[in-house]
Amino acid sequence: MECATDFYNCNKKAVVSACDDVPKFVQASRQVLERDDLTFEQRREIAATLSTRTGSFEVNPNSSVDTE
């Protein structure tokens, strides 16, 4: 937690508050990746952009989205 507070230059309460938004971010990301108007390649590029060192999004050709 100290590392995050130093990186974002904020207090612990702000870091905890930001963590509360993570499930909403993941759900919104899944909704985008499941859109049927995107090609597989577009969904794959979006998934790569949204993935981080601690969590990743993976798509497969039949429109299913997995989060790790």
Order of alpha helices (4+ residues) and beta strands (2+ residues): alpha-alpha-alpha-alpha-beta-beta
